[in-house]
Amino acid sequence: MKKFLALVLAAGMFMPVVVGAQEKKSPEEQFKAMDKNGDNKLSKEEYVGNAEGEKKTKKEDRFKTLDKNNDGFVDLEEFKAGQKKA
């Protein structure tokens, strides 16, 4: 019984690592999930989503940083470039 409990505890320690690796999406997948209207660019509203409070402020600031050409949208290339720096 002790060996079984030790095995269960050991497996539980590695479970978050395995689950986290499976949930990691590529930048393209992340972008597509946020691009609600499918126009291949993210508006500030799409990027910020339902964030509130301090998290919303941080996402708004991050959006401004990602929008390199200041057109009010983040395209996939801008998004991917920002992922590399983060």
Secondary structure, DSSP 8 states (H G I E B T S, - for coil): -HHHHHHHHHHHHHHHHHHHHHH---HHHHHHHH-TT-SSEEEHHHHHTT--HHHHHHHHHHHHHH-TT-SSEEEHHHHHHHHHH-
